Amino acid sequence: MTARRVRFTATANRHLTREHAWWLANRDYTELFATELEQAIRVLAVIPGAGTAYTHTRVAGLRRVFVQTLGAHLYYTFDDHEVIVRAFWGARRERGPNLR
């Protein structure tokens, strides 16, 4: 099984930057953020179908995977060659991200 390339959109990068800053300011185990995120990315690179379909959007084929320790979802699409992470969004919010 070949790992796909994983890349982040500008929107996903903004979300990650914001959430990482919050994590660093409010959590004791600051390294956990990067560790958990890297693990989720490794899973998506090898098994992108592991996430569930997210149908509350206009983005065709959008899926999400829950990163339990971080309390957030990675929203993404994929094809045979790459996974595109489109958002990193807190699971406690009452709605998903606004993606186009």
Secondary structure, 3 states (H helix, E strand, C coil): CCCCEEEECHHHHHHHHHHHHHHHHHCCCCHHHHHHHHHHHHHHHHCHHHCEECCCCCCCCCEEEEEHHHCEEEEEEECCCEEEEEEEEECCCCCCCCCC
